[in-house]
Amino acid sequence: MLLGCILQGIAFSQTATTGATTNVTDLTATMSGTVNPGGTGEVNVIFEFGTTTAYEGPGTWTATPFQVTGNSITNVSATASGLLPLTTYHYRTRASYSSNPSIIFYGEDQTFTTAPPATAPQVSIPSGAVSGPAPTAVTLNCQVAAGSSAASLVCDYGPTAGYGNQVASTSILAPSTNTIGSVVLTGLSASTTYHYRFTASNGEGTHSTTSQTFTTPALPTVSTLAADINNATTATLNGSYLANGATYTAAFDLGTTTSYGTTISGSFRFGFGLPWMPRSHSQYANVSPQTEHHYRLKLTDNYGNVYTGSDASFTTPTPIGHWRSQTFGSASDTGDAADMANPIGDGIPNLMKYALNLNPLQTCALPAPELITHDGQRHLRFTFNRYHTRIDLIYEVQVADNPAGPWSTIATSANGAVTSGPGVVSELLIAVALTGSSGSGWSQVEVRDPIGTGSSANRFMRLLVRRL
């Protein structure tokens, strides 16, 4: 076929022909053609290809040679593979200029029909054939060329070269495809060497690999270690494990009985150590105060098998009991650790210092009310920090016209709740502890007396703290 065109004042004359096919089998065929660029530059040559003249998938095959120059006829060819038996295909030669791909010229459409099915499958063992090994399960992979018709795949395996067990792949391999086939073996024994082979079959024959072996890893060693009690509402669960070459997801079972009920996992976990060395694993957990908790380290392999450490337990203190222990070495409400004791002698009792996170063994100063101007009037305002772990307290901001009372409560927070009341209250979250516990951290609370000082001869404000 001859095509001529003029682009930007330059005359082009090129030819492309589509020739016959040779070496046609059930799965392959070699297409031929010729190209003459007409001495006007380099062209890239492909064969458009498909089951209709739309030349749909696989769409194109790169010609040899791919790039052609000069002003003479050059023979080109390409071998199509992955074809289907007894199928008619359309093809044609296509050439386009490297410098201007929009200039395209074609050979005429041609067809060929592949031969009847005649190719049996081929199966081989690639590198990395054994993946995801676990003590009682493994994934085995192979490379399969399905041949002329749909192929099935089975794996024989066992502790000897006689195998004794067989599992079939759940996938049927499409004709004329080359793909990875896989099977999952379960119910294996740990630390055991197994022999295996793959066999692929289709309507044209059967092919097996040579016998191969793999060895399952040993069972993991899982240890539940003592927990660290951070405070009354959070704890760090600890454990360690030896993976012995397998891959696991580590987590903790946690609950108030040995039935557990909660799995603790997330971003605050840490595993250290090389694959063949013990790894530590820790996880923060929200817990209830003054409660016995049971926990254990749990490993889960890629197949859902679970391996656990022994049960361990801890009992959380009351929030103030934990504070006393950390400060005085005793959780008892007696002596210097008692709620109303003031061991440093600065006039501030332990209970108030606990509420405001002050050190009872150091001289401290309490927050005090301040006068502010709002809407042209003077008002008392009290600002203090509320600590979220103090869930055993009631914070109250009170006002009165006389120090002797009666006092009226205008803002309250009980059991860790956000402060509210008839006063003008705002609470700003300042920090959440790095444990990620929603019950940790602290907020800044501001409470404004709704009654201005101009409405009363005297006005007083105070913070009262009580234990639940």
ZAMARGU-4260 file (C-alpha; in steps of 0.2 Angstrom, whole numbers, plus 5000, padded with zeros to 4 digits):
<rodrens>
0) 5000/5000/5000 | 5007/5017/4995 | 5002/5033/5005 | 5008/5051/5002 | 5005/5067/5012
5) 5011/5084/5013 | 5015/5092/5030 | 5022/5109/5033 | 5027/5110/5014 | 5037/5094/5015
10) 5032/5079/5004 | 5031/5062/5012 | 5030/5046/5003 | 5030/5029/5013 | 5025/5012/5010
15) 5019/4998/5022 | 5013/4980/5018 | 5006/4966/5029 | 5013/4949/5024 | 5008/4931/5028
20) 5010/4922/5045 | 5022/4907/5047 | 5025/4895/5061 | 5007/4895/5066 | 5004/4884/5081
25) 4989/4883/5094 | 4997/4896/5105 | 5009/4906/5094 | 5011/4914/5076 | 5024/4924/5067
30) 5018/4939/5058 | 5027/4948/5043 | 5027/4963/5033 | 5038/4977/5025 | 5041/4995/5028
35) 5049/5009/5017 | 5051/5026/5027 | 5054/5034/5010 | 5070/5042/5016 | 5061/5055/5027
40) 5066/5050/5044 | 5065/5035/5057 | 5049/5026/5059 | 5044/5014/5074 | 5035/4998/5068
45) 5023/4987/5077 | 5009/4975/5072 | 4991/4979/5077 | 4983/4963/5083 | 4966/4956/5089
50) 4951/4946/5086 | 4943/4959/5075 | 4948/4974/5064 | 4947/4985/5080 | 4963/4976/5085
55) 4958/4974/5103 | 4970/4965/5116 | 4983/4961/5117 | 4983/4976/5105 | 5001/4977/5098
60) 5017/4967/5095 | 5033/4976/5093 | 5041/4972/5076 | 5059/4967/5073 | 5067/4978/5069
65) 5057/4991/5078 | 5066/5006/5071 | 5068/5008/5052 | 5076/5022/5042 | 5081/5024/5023
70) 5072/5024/5007 | 5071/5005/5004 | 5060/4991/5008 | 5064/4983/5025 | 5056/4966/5030
75) 5049/4966/5048 | 5041/4952/5059 | 5035/4949/5076 | 5030/4933/5085 | 5013/4933/5094
80) 5012/4922/5109 | 4998/4918/5122 | 4986/4915/5109 | 4970/4904/5110 | 4968/4888/5099
85) 4956/4887/5085 | 4954/4906/5085 | 4955/4918/5070 | 4966/4934/5073 | 4967/4950/5063
90) 4984/4959/5061 | 4992/4973/5051 | 5008/4983/5050 | 5009/5000/5058 | 5023/5013/5056
95) 5024/5030/5064 | 5038/5043/5063 | 5049/5044/5079 | 5050/5063/5077 | 5031/5065/5074
100) 5021/5050/5080 | 5005/5058/5073 | 5011/5053/5055 | 5005/5035/5054 | 5004/5023/5039
105) 4998/5005/5038 | 4998/4989/5029 | 4982/4980/5024 | 4973/4969/5036 | 4977/4950/5036
110) 4971/4935/5046 | 4976/4918/5052 | 4968/4905/5063 | 4978/4896/5076 | 4980/4877/5077
115) 4969/4865/5087 | 4974/4862/5106 | 4991/4853/5107 | 5001/4860/5122 | 5001/4852/5139
120) 5005/4864/5154 | 5022/4867/5161 | 5025/4869/5179 | 5041/4874/5188 | 5047/4880/5206
125) 5053/4898/5206 | 5065/4906/5219 | 5055/4911/5234 | 5043/4897/5232 | 5040/4895/5250
130) 5032/4910/5258 | 5024/4914/5275 | 5031/4899/5284 | 5022/4896/5301 | 5024/4881/5313
135) 5008/4873/5306 | 5005/4881/5289 | 5014/4887/5274 | 5011/4895/5257 | 5019/4886/5242
140) 5021/4894/5225 | 5025/4888/5207 | 5026/4895/5190 | 5013/4888/5178 | 5011/4890/5159
145) 4993/4883/5157 | 4995/4877/5139 | 4981/4875/5126 | 4966/4873/5138 | 4961/4877/5156
150) 4973/4869/5168 | 4971/4863/5186 | 4985/4862/5199 | 4988/4851/5214 | 5002/4849/5226
155) 5007/4833/5234 | 5016/4834/5251 | 5021/4824/5266 | 5036/4820/5278 | 5043/4808/5265
160) 5046/4808/5246 | 5031/4796/5246 | 5021/4812/5250 | 5004/4805/5256 | 4994/4821/5256
165) 4987/4832/5242 | 4979/4849/5241 | 4972/4857/5225 | 4973/4875/5220 | 4956/4884/5221
170) 4960/4893/5205 | 4958/4886/5187 | 4972/4893/5176 | 4965/4901/5160 | 4972/4894/5143
175) 4988/4901/5137 | 4992/4910/5153 | 5008/4911/5162 | 5006/4914/5180 | 5010/4910/5198
180) 5000/4896/5206 | 4999/4895/5225 | 4992/4882/5238 | 4991/4884/5257 | 4995/4869/5267
185) 4988/4868/5285 | 4988/4856/5299 | 5007/4854/5298 | 5019/4849/5312 | 5032/4862/5319
190) 5050/4859/5316 | 5047/4846/5302 | 5054/4844/5285 | 5041/4841/5271 | 5043/4835/5253
195) 5032/4842/5240 | 5029/4844/5221 | 5017/4853/5210 | 5007/4844/5196 | 4998/4854/5182
200) 4985/4846/5171 | 4974/4851/5156 | 4966/4842/5141 | 4982/4840/5132 | 4993/4832/5146
205) 5001/4833/5163 | 5017/4840/5170 | 5025/4838/5187 | 5040/4847/5195 | 5054/4838/5204
210) 5052/4835/5222 | 5057/4849/5234 | 5058/4852/5253 | 5054/4865/5266 | 5055/4864/5285
215) 5042/4872/5296 | 5048/4884/5310 | 5048/4879/5328 | 5033/4884/5339 | 5036/4902/5346
220) 5040/4905/5364 | 5028/4918/5371 | 5030/4925/5388 | 5019/4937/5398 | 5029/4949/5408
225) 5024/4960/5423 | 5014/4975/5419 | 5018/4993/5423 | 5004/5002/5432 | 5006/5020/5426
230) 4991/5027/5436 | 4974/5021/5442 | 4967/5021/5424 | 4982/5016/5413 | 4994/5002/5413
235) 5008/4996/5401 | 5006/4978/5397 | 5023/4969/5394 | 5028/4953/5385 | 5042/4945/5375
240) 5042/4931/5361 | 5054/4922/5351 | 5047/4920/5333 | 5059/4906/5327 | 5059/4913/5309
245) 5040/4915/5307 | 5030/4931/5306 | 5017/4936/5319 | 5006/4950/5324 | 5008/4953/5343
250) 4994/4959/5354 | 4987/4957/5372 | 4971/4949/5378 | 4964/4959/5393 | 4949/4958/5404
255) 4943/4957/5422 | 4943/4938/5421 | 4953/4924/5412 | 4940/4925/5398 | 4948/4942/5394
260) 4936/4950/5381 | 4947/4964/5374 | 4961/4963/5362 | 4974/4977/5365 | 4984/4982/5349
265) 4988/4999/5340 | 5002/5011/5337 | 5009/5012/5354 | 5017/4995/5353 | 5036/4991/5352
270) 5045/4975/5345 | 5063/4974/5346 | 5076/4961/5341 | 5082/4952/5326 | 5071/4938/5318
275) 5080/4925/5328 | 5082/4934/5344 | 5069/4937/5358 | 5058/4952/5354 | 5050/4963/5368
280) 5032/4969/5365 | 5023/4983/5376 | 5006/4990/5374 | 4997/5004/5384 | 4980/5000/5390
285) 4965/5010/5398 | 4960/5001/5413 | 4948/5003/5428 | 4953/5009/5445 | 4953/4998/5460
290) 4950/4983/5449 | 4959/4966/5446 | 4964/4964/5427 | 4970/4948/5418 | 4981/4949/5403
295) 4992/4938/5392 | 5003/4941/5376 | 4995/4934/5360 | 5004/4930/5344 | 4994/4927/5328
300) 5002/4920/5312 | 4997/4924/5294 | 4984/4909/5294 | 4975/4914/5310 | 4983/4902/5322
305) 4985/4909/5339 | 4999/4906/5352 | 4998/4914/5369 | 5008/4917/5385 | 5003/4912/5402
310) 4989/4922/5411 | 4995/4937/5422 | 4986/4949/5433 | 4987/4966/5442 | 4976/4976/5453
315) 4975/4994/5449 | 4974/5006/5465 | 4962/5020/5467 | 4968/5036/5459 | 4973/5045/5475
320) 4980/5028/5482 | 4992/5028/5467 | 4997/5046/5470 | 5000/5043/5488 | 5011/5027/5484
325) 5021/5037/5471 | 5023/5052/5484 | 5024/5044/5501 | 5027/5026/5498 | 5010/5021/5505
330) 4993/5021/5499 | 4985/5022/5516 | 4975/5038/5521 | 4985/5040/5537 | 5000/5050/5544
335) 5009/5062/5532 | 4999/5054/5517 | 4982/5058/5524 | 4970/5068/5514 | 4970/5083/5526
340) 4988/5081/5532 | 5000/5095/5527 | 5018/5088/5529 | 5027/5103/5522 | 5018/5116/5533
345) 5012/5128/5519 | 4994/5127/5524 | 4988/5117/5509 | 4982/5100/5513 | 4987/5084/5503
350) 4970/5083/5495 | 4971/5100/5487 | 4988/5097/5481 | 4983/5080/5473 | 4968/5089/5464
355) 4980/5102/5457 | 4994/5090/5454 | 5006/5100/5466 | 5020/5092/5476 | 5015/5089/5494
360) 5033/5089/5499 | 5036/5106/5493 | 5030/5123/5498 | 5017/5128/5485 | 5005/5143/5481
365) 4986/5140/5476 | 4978/5148/5461 | 4967/5163/5467 | 4952/5173/5460 | 4956/5188/5450
370) 4945/5203/5445 | 4942/5206/5426 | 4931/5218/5417 | 4916/5211/5407 | 4903/5221/5398
375) 4908/5236/5409 | 4907/5227/5425 | 4920/5219/5437 | 4918/5201/5439 | 4928/5188/5449
380) 4936/5174/5439 | 4944/5158/5445 | 4957/5148/5434 | 4964/5131/5438 | 4970/5115/5430
385) 4959/5100/5431 | 4968/5083/5429 | 4958/5070/5420 | 4965/5055/5430 | 4957/5063/5446
390) 4941/5053/5443 | 4939/5051/5462 | 4936/5070/5465 | 4923/5083/5464 | 4929/5100/5460
395) 4918/5115/5464 | 4919/5133/5461 | 4909/5143/5474 | 4904/5161/5477 | 4897/5170/5492
400) 4894/5188/5498 | 4902/5184/5515 | 4917/5173/5519 | 4906/5164/5532 | 4894/5159/5519
405) 4882/5154/5513 | 4892/5148/5498 | 4884/5144/5481 | 4891/5132/5468 | 4893/5139/5451
410) 4903/5126/5442 | 4906/5107/5446 | 4916/5093/5439 | 4914/5076/5446 | 4921/5059/5442
415) 4932/5066/5428 | 4918/5075/5419 | 4919/5091/5410 | 4916/5106/5421 | 4899/5114/5420
420) 4886/5124/5430 | 4877/5141/5431 | 4893/5151/5431 | 4901/5156/5415 | 4912/5141/5412
425) 4925/5137/5399 | 4937/5122/5398 | 4951/5120/5386 | 4960/5104/5383 | 4979/5108/5385
430) 4987/5091/5384 | 4984/5072/5382 | 4997/5060/5389 | 5008/5051/5377 | 5000/5035/5382
435) 4985/5039/5371 | 4973/5037/5385 | 4958/5048/5384 | 4958/5048/5403 | 4975/5056/5404
440) 4981/5074/5402 | 4974/5090/5409 | 4962/5104/5405 | 4962/5123/5410 | 4946/5128/5418
445) 4940/5146/5419 | 4924/5150/5429 | 4917/5168/5429 | 4905/5174/5442 | 4890/5179/5433
450) 4886/5192/5446 | 4897/5208/5445 | 4905/5216/5460 | 4894/5231/5457 | 4879/5221/5462
455) 4885/5216/5479 | 4895/5226/5492 | 4907/5211/5494 | 4910/5196/5483 | 4921/5181/5487
460) 4926/5165/5476 | 4934/5149/5481 | 4939/5132/5474 | 4932/5117/5485 | 4939/5099/5482
465) 4930/5084/5489 | 4933/5065/5487 | 4919/5054/5480
</rodrens>
